[in-house]
Amino acid sequence: MTTQPQTDRLGHTGRVLAACRDAGRPALVGYLPVGHPDVATSVAAMTRITGTDERPGVDLVEIGMPYSDPVLDGPTIQTATTRALARGVRTRDVFTAVEAVAATGTPALVMIYWNLVEQYGVDAFCRDLAAAGGAGLITPDLTPDEAGPWLAGSDAHDLDRVFLVAPSSTDQRLADTVAACRGWVYAASVMGVTGTRDQTSAAGRELVARLRAHDPETMVGVGLGVSNGAQAAEVGSYADAVIVGSALVRTLVDADDAGRPDDLSALEAVVDDLAAGVRSRTGAAGR
């Protein structure tokens, strides 16, 4: 398994997390799937959450590629991605979304199940992602020891690779994952699928501490369950990045259900709350 030289570990997105840390706060990562409610509106939503000079937004956009058999997605994201698939979204649409987000100056990472990359062709996918301005991939169902083609492709095309760990991960798995990541490590704070929760999991803090025990310089993003600014501030007190998905996607599902699929006002309100949370006094990453 390939490990990264220390000078290369931050990659494109780790440098964003480091800059936010130096500014005294965690980064905010926002997930939206391409194709819901349609490709054009999903791309508009992704660019909208990057914010403006007057209105802070997310620091990284996590672009989800819908998949027919997701293992990590909860009911809200499954609803959105199922609709996207039914409405004809295709793998190539993710590159359109990446290009649009990258044009805003905010890095775009693609969250994708590995079978889709294999079907497309690993090197071809890496080539096209890099050409669109993408920063890298988050691969929820791929472990470092099975990622040979992805390690090679990401090296060849200068892409970040973000692997996942969970509270159940062994110390050896944590060490291997830290060594294989370029950019940051995605720490799933709960066992189970995505979805908003009334309170954050205490397991997230412990998992971050375990990761940093292997490498104190490891950048860690924590996701699963964050739904508002107060929770974002809490998670940001110990993590380098706060990852939010279902709370954002829910606004688009609700707008679609109400017959107003292009209404992004609720999405903006949630992002405003989250952006304020990571910038609050309690939201500085605890290092």
C-alpha positions as a printed NumPy array, in Angstrom:
array([[  0.   ,   0.   ,   0.   ],
       [  1.251,   3.452,  -0.939],
       [  1.882,   6.018,   1.783],
       [  2.233,   9.73 ,   1.204],
       [  5.335,  11.863,   1.74 ],
       [  4.674,  14.308,   4.563],
       [  4.98 ,  17.296,   2.228],
       [  2.218,  15.89 ,  -0.019],
       [ -0.246,  14.755,   2.622],
       [ -2.383,  17.9  ,   2.593],
       [ -3.157,  17.772,  -1.097],
       [ -5.655,  20.277,  -2.487],
       [ -8.349,  19.977,   0.164],
       [ -6.163,  19.488,   3.216],
       [ -4.699,  22.917,   2.554],
       [ -8.201,  24.368,   2.722],
       [ -8.756,  22.703,   6.096],
       [ -5.378,  23.968,   7.301],
       [ -6.208,  27.526,   6.238],
       [ -9.506,  27.388,   8.13 ],
       [ -7.705,  26.003,  11.183],
       [ -5.194,  28.837,  11.013],
       [ -8.157,  31.234,  10.946],
       [ -9.372,  29.692,  14.203],
       [-12.282,  27.643,  12.932],
       [-13.131,  24.314,  11.327],
       [-13.944,  23.984,   7.64 ],
       [-17.516,  23.4  ,   6.504],
       [-18.09 ,  20.645,   3.94 ],
       [-21.492,  20.511,   2.233],
       [-22.822,  17.444,   0.406],
       [-25.384,  17.544,  -2.402],
       [-26.119,  14.856,  -5.009],
       [-25.972,  15.675,  -8.698],
       [-29.268,  15.226, -10.527],
       [-31.787,  16.152,  -7.831],
       [-34.242,  17.604,  -8.537],
       [-32.573,  17.728, -11.957],
       [-29.011,  18.202, -13.112],
       [-29.254,  21.955, -13.771],
       [-30.909,  22.752, -10.433],
       [-28.524,  20.513,  -8.497],
       [-25.576,  22.334, -10.04 ],
       [-27.169,  25.687,  -9.204],
       [-27.605,  24.515,  -5.601],
       [-23.978,  23.414,  -5.363],
       [-22.675,  26.738,  -6.592],
       [-25.113,  28.612,  -4.323],
       [-23.809,  26.962,  -1.148],
       [-20.271,  28.177,  -1.846],
       [-21.467,  31.573,  -0.679],
       [-20.408,  35.086,  -1.646],
       [-18.106,  37.772,  -0.278],
       [-21.007,  39.08 ,   1.798],
       [-22.471,  35.7  ,   2.721],
       [-20.119,  32.897,   3.823],
       [-20.856,  29.409,   2.578],
       [-19.157,  26.037,   2.601],
       [-15.406,  25.656,   2.221],
       [-15.592,  22.41 ,   0.243],
       [-18.424,  20.969,  -1.842],
       [-18.931,  17.217,  -1.671],
       [-20.714,  16.186,  -4.865],
       [-22.599,  12.921,  -4.52 ],
       [-22.988,  10.574,  -7.468],
       [-26.318,   8.692,  -7.159],
       [-26.046,   4.929,  -6.97 ],
       [-28.683,   2.213,  -7.059],
       [-27.347,   0.279,  -4.054],
       [-25.869,   2.754,  -1.528],
       [-24.506,   1.356,   1.727],
       [-24.028,   4.596,   3.667],
       [-26.963,   6.763,   2.596],
       [-29.942,   7.297,   4.885],
       [-33.564,   7.858,   3.824],
       [-33.279,  11.542,   2.893],
       [-30.306,  11.091,   0.592],
       [-31.747,   7.841,  -0.762],
       [-34.942,   9.699,  -1.687],
       [-32.996,  12.356,  -3.569],
       [-30.642,   9.958,  -5.342],
       [-33.446,   7.561,  -6.3  ],
       [-35.298,  10.455,  -7.91 ],
       [-32.119,  11.571,  -9.667],
       [-31.592,   8.107, -11.136],
       [-35.225,   7.897, -12.237],
       [-34.883,  11.275, -13.928],
       [-31.897,  10.144, -15.952],
       [-28.742,  11.331, -14.181],
       [-25.581,   9.777, -15.625],
       [-22.029,   9.441, -14.338],
       [-20.784,  12.04 , -16.813],
       [-23.071,  14.62 , -15.181],
       [-20.782,  14.652, -12.157],
       [-18.067,  16.286, -14.251],
       [-20.459,  19.075, -15.234],
       [-21.143,  19.706, -11.553],
       [-17.449,  19.595, -10.66 ],
       [-16.573,  22.106, -13.36 ],
       [-19.268,  24.521, -12.173],
       [-18.214,  24.321,  -8.526],
       [-14.52 ,  24.609,  -9.348],
       [-15.279,  27.775, -11.315],
       [-16.457,  29.426,  -8.071],
       [-13.026,  28.898,  -6.526],
       [-14.332,  26.356,  -4.005],
       [-12.758,  22.885,  -4.295],
       [-15.061,  20.02 ,  -5.295],
       [-14.696,  16.456,  -4.071],
       [-16.827,  13.657,  -5.51 ],
       [-18.419,  11.118,  -3.159],
       [-18.861,   7.991,  -5.265],
       [-19.307,   4.254,  -4.847],
       [-16.378,   2.455,  -6.37 ],
       [-18.291,   0.273,  -8.841],
       [-19.224,   3.379, -10.814],
       [-15.578,   4.364, -11.167],
       [-14.636,   0.844, -12.265],
       [-17.452,   0.814, -14.815],
       [-16.241,   4.129, -16.226],
       [-12.585,   3.064, -16.13 ],
       [-10.38 ,   4.144, -13.235],
       [ -7.758,   6.048, -15.18 ],
       [-10.355,   7.592, -17.491],
       [-12.403,   8.751, -14.495],
       [ -9.323,  10.246, -12.838],
       [ -8.368,  11.965, -16.08 ],
       [-11.82 ,  13.467, -16.633],
       [-12.206,  14.498, -12.99 ],
       [ -8.875,  16.325, -13.07 ],
       [ -9.749,  17.948, -16.403],
       [-12.998,  19.271, -14.903],
       [-11.061,  20.836, -12.024],
       [-12.002,  18.266,  -9.387],
       [ -9.91 ,  17.979,  -6.247],
       [-10.368,  14.252,  -5.615],
       [-12.697,  11.51 ,  -4.45 ],
       [-14.359,  10.313,  -1.262],
       [-14.812,   6.548,  -1.619],
       [-17.161,   5.184,   1.089],
       [-16.994,   1.519,   0.08 ],
       [-13.303,   1.268,  -0.834],
       [-10.62 ,   0.388,   1.697],
       [ -6.957,   1.329,   1.204],
       [ -5.813,  -2.287,   0.912],
       [ -8.153,  -2.809,  -2.068],
       [ -7.475,   0.543,  -3.703],
       [ -4.427,  -0.158,  -5.871],
       [ -5.841,   1.262,  -9.125],
       [ -7.199,   4.336,  -7.298],
       [ -3.883,   4.969,  -5.549],
       [ -2.149,   4.843,  -8.92 ],
       [ -4.764,   6.964, -10.692],
       [ -4.845,   9.622,  -8.004],
       [ -1.059,   9.876,  -8.05 ],
       [ -0.988,  10.126, -11.844],
       [ -3.623,  12.877, -11.96 ],
       [ -2.825,  14.736,  -8.712],
       [ -6.103,  13.986,  -6.959],
       [ -6.896,  13.835,  -3.254],
       [ -8.149,  10.545,  -1.838],
       [-10.385,  10.554,   1.205],
       [-11.119,   7.2  ,   2.827],
       [-13.611,   6.579,   5.621],
       [-13.163,   5.25 ,   9.137],
       [-15.763,   4.463,  11.8  ],
       [-15.843,   3.955,  15.578],
       [-15.544,   0.213,  14.935],
       [-12.294,   0.574,  12.937],
       [ -9.327,  -1.187,  14.487],
       [ -6.162,   0.712,  15.349],
       [ -4.433,  -0.981,  12.418],
       [ -7.215,   0.106,  10.053],
       [ -6.921,   3.675,  11.332],
       [ -3.158,   3.668,  10.809],
       [ -3.485,   2.243,   7.297],
       [ -6.17 ,   4.762,   6.391],
       [ -4.212,   7.741,   7.688],
       [ -1.211,   6.578,   5.661],
       [ -3.236,   6.185,   2.456],
       [ -5.26 ,   9.407,   2.538],
       [ -4.237,  12.558,   0.764],
       [ -6.113,  15.618,   1.985],
       [ -7.973,  14.418,   5.073],
       [ -9.697,  11.455,   6.682],
       [-13.49 ,  11.147,   6.757],
       [-14.547,  10.026,  10.244],
       [-18.092,   8.656,  10.425],
       [-19.105,   9.568,  13.958],
       [-21.825,   6.945,  14.289],
       [-22.379,   3.388,  13.171],
       [-25.135,   3.423,  10.57 ],
       [-26.332,   5.535,   7.671],
       [-26.512,   9.262,   7.03 ],
       [-29.294,  11.392,   8.477],
       [-29.965,  14.358,  10.738],
       [-29.979,  13.705,  14.478],
       [-31.142,  15.59 ,  17.554],
       [-27.668,  15.446,  19.073],
       [-24.177,  14.619,  17.893],
       [-22.417,  11.388,  18.781],
       [-19.801,  11.312,  21.54 ],
       [-18.01 ,   8.65 ,  19.515],
       [-16.842,  11.279,  17.04 ],
       [-14.538,  12.989,  19.516],
       [-12.998,   9.688,  20.57 ],
       [-12.487,   8.613,  16.959],
       [-10.697,  11.869,  16.112],
       [ -8.427,  11.406,  19.132],
       [ -7.595,   7.871,  18.015],
       [ -6.726,   9.081,  14.513],
       [ -4.469,  11.828,  15.819],
       [ -2.731,   9.337,  18.071],
       [ -1.437,   7.737,  14.88 ],
       [ -0.461,  11.074,  13.341],
       [ -1.017,  14.381,  15.172],
       [ -0.944,  16.261,  11.862],
       [ -3.791,  14.263,  10.337],
       [ -6.649,  16.412,   9.064],
       [ -9.987,  14.917,  10.084],
       [-13.51 ,  15.71 ,   8.911],
       [-16.447,  14.407,  10.942],
       [-19.803,  13.601,   9.397],
       [-23.133,  11.814,   9.932],
       [-25.775,  13.562,  11.977],
       [-24.872,  17.282,  11.924],
       [-27.999,  19.294,  11.13 ],
       [-27.612,  22.837,  12.526],
       [-25.138,  25.521,  13.504],
       [-24.98 ,  24.558,  17.164],
       [-24.073,  20.967,  16.29 ],
       [-21.561,  22.203,  13.718],
       [-19.895,  24.311,  16.412],
       [-19.783,  21.339,  18.772],
       [-18.21 ,  19.007,  16.219],
       [-15.88 ,  21.766,  15.051],
       [-14.496,  22.114,  18.553],
       [-12.508,  18.904,  17.985],
       [-12.539,  18.238,  14.214],
       [-10.83 ,  20.025,  11.343],
       [-13.948,  19.86 ,   9.174],
       [-17.677,  19.491,   9.773],
       [-19.491,  17.511,   7.07 ],
       [-23.196,  18.132,   6.469],
       [-25.353,  16.282,   3.97 ],
       [-28.89 ,  15.24 ,   4.919],
       [-29.822,  18.633,   6.398],
       [-28.991,  20.267,   3.058],
       [-30.568,  17.591,   0.892],
       [-33.773,  17.67 ,   2.963],
       [-34.422,  21.272,   1.883],
       [-34.292,  20.258,  -1.789],
       [-36.494,  17.196,  -1.242],
       [-39.056,  19.349,   0.584],
       [-39.003,  21.967,  -2.17 ],
       [-39.449,  19.245,  -4.791],
       [-42.368,  17.743,  -2.85 ],
       [-43.971,  21.187,  -2.638],
       [-43.772,  21.648,  -6.396],
       [-41.068,  24.325,  -6.151],
       [-37.962,  22.342,  -7.165],
       [-35.929,  25.446,  -8.008],
       [-36.58 ,  27.144,  -4.644],
       [-33.208,  27.29 ,  -2.881],
       [-34.227,  29.673,  -0.091],
       [-34.435,  26.978,   2.596],
       [-31.075,  25.598,   1.488],
       [-29.524,  29.048,   1.876],
       [-30.999,  29.428,   5.357],
       [-29.495,  26.123,   6.533],
       [-26.094,  27.039,   5.096],
       [-26.261,  30.447,   6.793],
       [-26.86 ,  28.738,  10.147],
       [-24.075,  26.197,   9.612],
       [-21.594,  28.836,   8.423],
       [-22.326,  30.909,  11.523],
       [-21.86 ,  27.816,  13.679],
       [-18.379,  26.985,  12.433],
       [-17.415,  30.629,  12.87 ],
       [-18.704,  30.877,  16.43 ],
       [-16.366,  31.134,  19.439],
       [-16.949,  27.447,  20.267],
       [-16.333,  26.369,  16.711],
       [-12.538,  26.57 ,  16.546],
       [-10.989,  23.194,  15.814],
       [ -9.504,  21.817,  19.006],
       [ -5.825,  21.118,  18.521]])
